[in-house]
């Protein structure tokens, strides 16, 4: 997949800002759309929002830092979130996390160099009865074994980007 050329990124950021210019109370939606399009909120986006909409950079950073859906560093195409909450933990979440780290090749909190996967742990995904649970780009996988998760990862790895 790789990174987009800088000009394309800037054009895309400006296109998204255009949609929201002149409207009030749109910062969160604007940032979510940038996150969705680029898989992160780059420094250039924060600067452009400040320049074009007059929103202080400190406020933009505060919003991006507050919401887990947004990231100040590049995220992979697939965001793999392993639940390590009590119910999942008791049912073997640690083994599932270890399998994920092995299958993806990074530790929790890291992103692969090819920007295909980001691995995170979360405290609860809200479906404790299905533990251990992993969420990948909004899709939930419950009652996971390390082997099942390895298969899911290898299928995603095989998909063309």
KEPA-410544 format. One record per residue (C-alpha): residue in three letters; residue number from 1; x, y, z. Coordinates in steps of 0.05 Angstrom, whole numbers. Layout:
<rec><rest>Ala</rest><nr>NUM</nr><X>X</X><Y>Y</Y><Z>Z</Z></rec>
...
This chain:
<rec><rest>Unk</rest><nr>1</nr><X>0</X><Y>0</Y><Z>0</Z></rec>
<rec><rest>Unk</rest><nr>2</nr><X>53</X><Y>50</Y><Z>21</Z></rec>
<rec><rest>Unk</rest><nr>3</nr><X>47</X><Y>125</Y><Z>32</Z></rec>
<rec><rest>Unk</rest><nr>4</nr><X>10</X><Y>174</Y><Z>-12</Z></rec>
<rec><rest>Unk</rest><nr>5</nr><X>52</X><Y>228</Y><Z>-46</Z></rec>
<rec><rest>Unk</rest><nr>6</nr><X>53</X><Y>292</Y><Z>-4</Z></rec>
<rec><rest>Unk</rest><nr>7</nr><X>15</X><Y>333</Y><Z>-57</Z></rec>
<rec><rest>Unk</rest><nr>8</nr><X>-41</X><Y>281</Y><Z>-57</Z></rec>
<rec><rest>Unk</rest><nr>9</nr><X>-46</X><Y>282</Y><Z>18</Z></rec>
<rec><rest>Unk</rest><nr>10</nr><X>-49</X><Y>359</Y><Z>19</Z></rec>
<rec><rest>Unk</rest><nr>11</nr><X>-102</X><Y>360</Y><Z>-36</Z></rec>
<rec><rest>Unk</rest><nr>12</nr><X>-143</X><Y>308</Y><Z>1</Z></rec>
<rec><rest>Unk</rest><nr>13</nr><X>-138</X><Y>347</Y><Z>66</Z></rec>
<rec><rest>Unk</rest><nr>14</nr><X>-160</X><Y>411</Y><Z>31</Z></rec>
<rec><rest>Unk</rest><nr>15</nr><X>-218</X><Y>375</Y><Z>-3</Z></rec>
<rec><rest>Unk</rest><nr>16</nr><X>-243</X><Y>350</Y><Z>64</Z></rec>
<rec><rest>Unk</rest><nr>17</nr><X>-235</X><Y>418</Y><Z>97</Z></rec>
<rec><rest>Unk</rest><nr>18</nr><X>-275</X><Y>449</Y><Z>39</Z></rec>
<rec><rest>Unk</rest><nr>19</nr><X>-335</X><Y>407</Y><Z>58</Z></rec>
<rec><rest>Unk</rest><nr>20</nr><X>-336</X><Y>435</Y><Z>128</Z></rec>
<rec><rest>Unk</rest><nr>21</nr><X>-313</X><Y>507</Y><Z>117</Z></rec>
<rec><rest>Unk</rest><nr>22</nr><X>-363</X><Y>558</Y><Z>141</Z></rec>
<rec><rest>Unk</rest><nr>23</nr><X>-400</X><Y>509</Y><Z>186</Z></rec>
<rec><rest>Unk</rest><nr>24</nr><X>-394</X><Y>510</Y><Z>261</Z></rec>
<rec><rest>Unk</rest><nr>25</nr><X>-383</X><Y>452</Y><Z>309</Z></rec>
<rec><rest>Unk</rest><nr>26</nr><X>-354</X><Y>408</Y><Z>255</Z></rec>
<rec><rest>Unk</rest><nr>27</nr><X>-284</X><Y>395</Y><Z>282</Z></rec>
<rec><rest>Unk</rest><nr>28</nr><X>-297</X><Y>324</Y><Z>306</Z></rec>
<rec><rest>Unk</rest><nr>29</nr><X>-331</X><Y>302</Y><Z>241</Z></rec>
<rec><rest>Unk</rest><nr>30</nr><X>-276</X><Y>336</Y><Z>200</Z></rec>
<rec><rest>Unk</rest><nr>31</nr><X>-221</X><Y>301</Y><Z>239</Z></rec>
<rec><rest>Unk</rest><nr>32</nr><X>-257</X><Y>234</Y><Z>235</Z></rec>
<rec><rest>Unk</rest><nr>33</nr><X>-261</X><Y>241</Y><Z>160</Z></rec>
<rec><rest>Unk</rest><nr>34</nr><X>-187</X><Y>257</Y><Z>155</Z></rec>
<rec><rest>Unk</rest><nr>35</nr><X>-173</X><Y>196</Y><Z>199</Z></rec>
<rec><rest>Unk</rest><nr>36</nr><X>-217</X><Y>152</Y><Z>155</Z></rec>
<rec><rest>Unk</rest><nr>37</nr><X>-185</X><Y>176</Y><Z>90</Z></rec>
<rec><rest>Unk</rest><nr>38</nr><X>-111</X><Y>177</Y><Z>112</Z></rec>
<rec><rest>Unk</rest><nr>39</nr><X>-113</X><Y>127</Y><Z>171</Z></rec>
<rec><rest>Unk</rest><nr>40</nr><X>-85</X><Y>182</Y><Z>216</Z></rec>
<rec><rest>Unk</rest><nr>41</nr><X>-87</X><Y>257</Y><Z>228</Z></rec>
<rec><rest>Unk</rest><nr>42</nr><X>-20</X><Y>284</Y><Z>203</Z></rec>
<rec><rest>Unk</rest><nr>43</nr><X>12</X><Y>348</Y><Z>228</Z></rec>
<rec><rest>Unk</rest><nr>44</nr><X>-1</X><Y>382</Y><Z>160</Z></rec>
<rec><rest>Unk</rest><nr>45</nr><X>-76</X><Y>370</Y><Z>170</Z></rec>
<rec><rest>Unk</rest><nr>46</nr><X>-75</X><Y>404</Y><Z>237</Z></rec>
<rec><rest>Unk</rest><nr>47</nr><X>-37</X><Y>463</Y><Z>208</Z></rec>
<rec><rest>Unk</rest><nr>48</nr><X>-85</X><Y>469</Y><Z>149</Z></rec>
<rec><rest>Unk</rest><nr>49</nr><X>-147</X><Y>466</Y><Z>194</Z></rec>
<rec><rest>Unk</rest><nr>50</nr><X>-116</X><Y>521</Y><Z>237</Z></rec>
<rec><rest>Unk</rest><nr>51</nr><X>-99</X><Y>564</Y><Z>176</Z></rec>
<rec><rest>Unk</rest><nr>52</nr><X>-165</X><Y>555</Y><Z>140</Z></rec>
<rec><rest>Unk</rest><nr>53</nr><X>-216</X><Y>550</Y><Z>196</Z></rec>
<rec><rest>Unk</rest><nr>54</nr><X>-180</X><Y>590</Y><Z>250</Z></rec>
<rec><rest>Unk</rest><nr>55</nr><X>-186</X><Y>534</Y><Z>301</Z></rec>
<rec><rest>Unk</rest><nr>56</nr><X>-127</X><Y>537</Y><Z>350</Z></rec>
<rec><rest>Unk</rest><nr>57</nr><X>-77</X><Y>479</Y><Z>340</Z></rec>
<rec><rest>Unk</rest><nr>58</nr><X>-79</X><Y>464</Y><Z>414</Z></rec>
<rec><rest>Unk</rest><nr>59</nr><X>-154</X><Y>451</Y><Z>410</Z></rec>
<rec><rest>Unk</rest><nr>60</nr><X>-146</X><Y>406</Y><Z>349</Z></rec>
<rec><rest>Unk</rest><nr>61</nr><X>-91</X><Y>366</Y><Z>385</Z></rec>
<rec><rest>Unk</rest><nr>62</nr><X>-136</X><Y>360</Y><Z>447</Z></rec>
<rec><rest>Unk</rest><nr>63</nr><X>-193</X><Y>331</Y><Z>405</Z></rec>
<rec><rest>Unk</rest><nr>64</nr><X>-148</X><Y>282</Y><Z>367</Z></rec>
<rec><rest>Unk</rest><nr>65</nr><X>-115</X><Y>259</Y><Z>432</Z></rec>
<rec><rest>Unk</rest><nr>66</nr><X>-182</X><Y>250</Y><Z>467</Z></rec>
<rec><rest>Unk</rest><nr>67</nr><X>-215</X><Y>204</Y><Z>417</Z></rec>
<rec><rest>Unk</rest><nr>68</nr><X>-187</X><Y>134</Y><Z>408</Z></rec>
<rec><rest>Unk</rest><nr>69</nr><X>-216</X><Y>132</Y><Z>337</Z></rec>
<rec><rest>Unk</rest><nr>70</nr><X>-163</X><Y>184</Y><Z>317</Z></rec>
<rec><rest>Unk</rest><nr>71</nr><X>-89</X><Y>177</Y><Z>316</Z></rec>
<rec><rest>Unk</rest><nr>72</nr><X>-30</X><Y>226</Y><Z>310</Z></rec>
<rec><rest>Unk</rest><nr>73</nr><X>14</X><Y>171</Y><Z>281</Z></rec>
<rec><rest>Unk</rest><nr>74</nr><X>1</X><Y>130</Y><Z>218</Z></rec>
<rec><rest>Unk</rest><nr>75</nr><X>-44</X><Y>69</Y><Z>230</Z></rec>
<rec><rest>Unk</rest><nr>76</nr><X>-47</X><Y>6</Y><Z>189</Z></rec>
<rec><rest>Unk</rest><nr>77</nr><X>-102</X><Y>-10</Y><Z>139</Z></rec>
<rec><rest>Unk</rest><nr>78</nr><X>-126</X><Y>-61</Y><Z>190</Z></rec>
<rec><rest>Unk</rest><nr>79</nr><X>-134</X><Y>-38</Y><Z>262</Z></rec>
<rec><rest>Unk</rest><nr>80</nr><X>-132</X><Y>-101</Y><Z>305</Z></rec>
<rec><rest>Unk</rest><nr>81</nr><X>-158</X><Y>-89</Y><Z>375</Z></rec>
<rec><rest>Unk</rest><nr>82</nr><X>-150</X><Y>-146</Y><Z>425</Z></rec>
<rec><rest>Unk</rest><nr>83</nr><X>-194</X><Y>-142</Y><Z>486</Z></rec>
<rec><rest>Unk</rest><nr>84</nr><X>-155</X><Y>-153</Y><Z>550</Z></rec>
<rec><rest>Unk</rest><nr>85</nr><X>-213</X><Y>-138</Y><Z>598</Z></rec>
<rec><rest>Unk</rest><nr>86</nr><X>-227</X><Y>-185</Y><Z>656</Z></rec>
<rec><rest>Unk</rest><nr>87</nr><X>-276</X><Y>-231</Y><Z>622</Z></rec>
<rec><rest>Unk</rest><nr>88</nr><X>-232</X><Y>-239</Y><Z>560</Z></rec>
<rec><rest>Unk</rest><nr>89</nr><X>-169</X><Y>-244</Y><Z>602</Z></rec>
<rec><rest>Unk</rest><nr>90</nr><X>-198</X><Y>-302</Y><Z>643</Z></rec>
<rec><rest>Unk</rest><nr>91</nr><X>-216</X><Y>-337</Y><Z>578</Z></rec>
<rec><rest>Unk</rest><nr>92</nr><X>-146</X><Y>-332</Y><Z>548</Z></rec>
<rec><rest>Unk</rest><nr>93</nr><X>-140</X><Y>-262</Y><Z>518</Z></rec>
<rec><rest>Unk</rest><nr>94</nr><X>-65</X><Y>-263</Y><Z>534</Z></rec>
<rec><rest>Unk</rest><nr>95</nr><X>-54</X><Y>-324</Y><Z>489</Z></rec>
<rec><rest>Unk</rest><nr>96</nr><X>-95</X><Y>-290</Y><Z>434</Z></rec>
<rec><rest>Unk</rest><nr>97</nr><X>-53</X><Y>-226</Y><Z>441</Z></rec>
<rec><rest>Unk</rest><nr>98</nr><X>12</X><Y>-266</Y><Z>438</Z></rec>
<rec><rest>Unk</rest><nr>99</nr><X>-14</X><Y>-301</Y><Z>375</Z></rec>
<rec><rest>Unk</rest><nr>100</nr><X>-33</X><Y>-233</Y><Z>345</Z></rec>
<rec><rest>Unk</rest><nr>101</nr><X>36</X><Y>-205</Y><Z>360</Z></rec>
<rec><rest>Unk</rest><nr>102</nr><X>68</X><Y>-266</Y><Z>327</Z></rec>
<rec><rest>Unk</rest><nr>103</nr><X>22</X><Y>-266</Y><Z>266</Z></rec>
<rec><rest>Unk</rest><nr>104</nr><X>27</X><Y>-192</Y><Z>253</Z></rec>
<rec><rest>Unk</rest><nr>105</nr><X>100</X><Y>-184</Y><Z>274</Z></rec>
<rec><rest>Unk</rest><nr>106</nr><X>92</X><Y>-124</Y><Z>321</Z></rec>
<rec><rest>Unk</rest><nr>107</nr><X>78</X><Y>-113</Y><Z>395</Z></rec>
<rec><rest>Unk</rest><nr>108</nr><X>13</X><Y>-82</Y><Z>420</Z></rec>
<rec><rest>Unk</rest><nr>109</nr><X>14</X><Y>-7</Y><Z>406</Z></rec>
<rec><rest>Unk</rest><nr>110</nr><X>55</X><Y>-14</Y><Z>342</Z></rec>
<rec><rest>Unk</rest><nr>111</nr><X>42</X><Y>-12</Y><Z>267</Z></rec>
<rec><rest>Unk</rest><nr>112</nr><X>75</X><Y>-54</Y><Z>214</Z></rec>
<rec><rest>Unk</rest><nr>113</nr><X>125</X><Y>-20</Y><Z>168</Z></rec>
<rec><rest>Unk</rest><nr>114</nr><X>81</X><Y>-33</Y><Z>107</Z></rec>
<rec><rest>Unk</rest><nr>115</nr><X>24</X><Y>3</Y><Z>143</Z></rec>
<rec><rest>Unk</rest><nr>116</nr><X>-20</X><Y>-58</Y><Z>135</Z></rec>
<rec><rest>Unk</rest><nr>117</nr><X>-33</X><Y>-73</Y><Z>209</Z></rec>
<rec><rest>Unk</rest><nr>118</nr><X>-37</X><Y>-35</Y><Z>275</Z></rec>
<rec><rest>Unk</rest><nr>119</nr><X>-44</X><Y>-77</Y><Z>338</Z></rec>
<rec><rest>Unk</rest><nr>120</nr><X>-76</X><Y>-49</Y><Z>400</Z></rec>
<rec><rest>Unk</rest><nr>121</nr><X>-104</X><Y>-74</Y><Z>465</Z></rec>
<rec><rest>Unk</rest><nr>122</nr><X>-169</X><Y>-47</Y><Z>494</Z></rec>
<rec><rest>Unk</rest><nr>123</nr><X>-200</X><Y>-54</Y><Z>563</Z></rec>
<rec><rest>Unk</rest><nr>124</nr><X>-269</X><Y>-75</Y><Z>540</Z></rec>
<rec><rest>Unk</rest><nr>125</nr><X>-305</X><Y>-84</Y><Z>474</Z></rec>
<rec><rest>Unk</rest><nr>126</nr><X>-372</X><Y>-94</Y><Z>508</Z></rec>
<rec><rest>Unk</rest><nr>127</nr><X>-385</X><Y>-166</Y><Z>488</Z></rec>
<rec><rest>Unk</rest><nr>128</nr><X>-356</X><Y>-202</Y><Z>548</Z></rec>
<rec><rest>Unk</rest><nr>129</nr><X>-397</X><Y>-265</Y><Z>538</Z></rec>
<rec><rest>Unk</rest><nr>130</nr><X>-360</X><Y>-277</Y><Z>473</Z></rec>
<rec><rest>Unk</rest><nr>131</nr><X>-290</X><Y>-271</Y><Z>502</Z></rec>
<rec><rest>Unk</rest><nr>132</nr><X>-236</X><Y>-272</Y><Z>482</Z></rec>
<rec><rest>Unk</rest><nr>133</nr><X>-257</X><Y>-219</Y><Z>431</Z></rec>
<rec><rest>Unk</rest><nr>134</nr><X>-218</X><Y>-183</Y><Z>377</Z></rec>
<rec><rest>Unk</rest><nr>135</nr><X>-244</X><Y>-126</Y><Z>335</Z></rec>
<rec><rest>Unk</rest><nr>136</nr><X>-215</X><Y>-112</Y><Z>266</Z></rec>
<rec><rest>Unk</rest><nr>137</nr><X>-239</X><Y>-49</Y><Z>231</Z></rec>
<rec><rest>Unk</rest><nr>138</nr><X>-306</X><Y>-51</Y><Z>266</Z></rec>
<rec><rest>Unk</rest><nr>139</nr><X>-318</X><Y>-125</Y><Z>256</Z></rec>
<rec><rest>Unk</rest><nr>140</nr><X>-321</X><Y>-168</Y><Z>319</Z></rec>
<rec><rest>Unk</rest><nr>141</nr><X>-292</X><Y>-238</Y><Z>326</Z></rec>
<rec><rest>Unk</rest><nr>142</nr><X>-312</X><Y>-275</Y><Z>389</Z></rec>
<rec><rest>Unk</rest><nr>143</nr><X>-293</X><Y>-340</Y><Z>425</Z></rec>
<rec><rest>Unk</rest><nr>144</nr><X>-226</X><Y>-336</Y><Z>392</Z></rec>
<rec><rest>Unk</rest><nr>145</nr><X>-169</X><Y>-385</Y><Z>397</Z></rec>
<rec><rest>Unk</rest><nr>146</nr><X>-98</X><Y>-365</Y><Z>379</Z></rec>
<rec><rest>Unk</rest><nr>147</nr><X>-103</X><Y>-410</Y><Z>317</Z></rec>
<rec><rest>Unk</rest><nr>148</nr><X>-168</X><Y>-378</Y><Z>292</Z></rec>
<rec><rest>Unk</rest><nr>149</nr><X>-138</X><Y>-308</Y><Z>300</Z></rec>
<rec><rest>Unk</rest><nr>150</nr><X>-74</X><Y>-330</Y><Z>262</Z></rec>
<rec><rest>Unk</rest><nr>151</nr><X>-119</X><Y>-353</Y><Z>205</Z></rec>
<rec><rest>Unk</rest><nr>152</nr><X>-158</X><Y>-287</Y><Z>204</Z></rec>
<rec><rest>Unk</rest><nr>153</nr><X>-93</X><Y>-247</Y><Z>202</Z></rec>
<rec><rest>Unk</rest><nr>154</nr><X>-63</X><Y>-290</Y><Z>147</Z></rec>
<rec><rest>Unk</rest><nr>155</nr><X>-126</X><Y>-282</Y><Z>105</Z></rec>
<rec><rest>Unk</rest><nr>156</nr><X>-123</X><Y>-206</Y><Z>113</Z></rec>
<rec><rest>Unk</rest><nr>157</nr><X>-49</X><Y>-206</Y><Z>97</Z></rec>
<rec><rest>Unk</rest><nr>158</nr><X>-65</X><Y>-243</Y><Z>33</Z></rec>
<rec><rest>Unk</rest><nr>159</nr><X>-118</X><Y>-193</Y><Z>9</Z></rec>
<rec><rest>Unk</rest><nr>160</nr><X>-95</X><Y>-145</Y><Z>-43</Z></rec>
<rec><rest>Unk</rest><nr>161</nr><X>-91</X><Y>-74</Y><Z>-17</Z></rec>
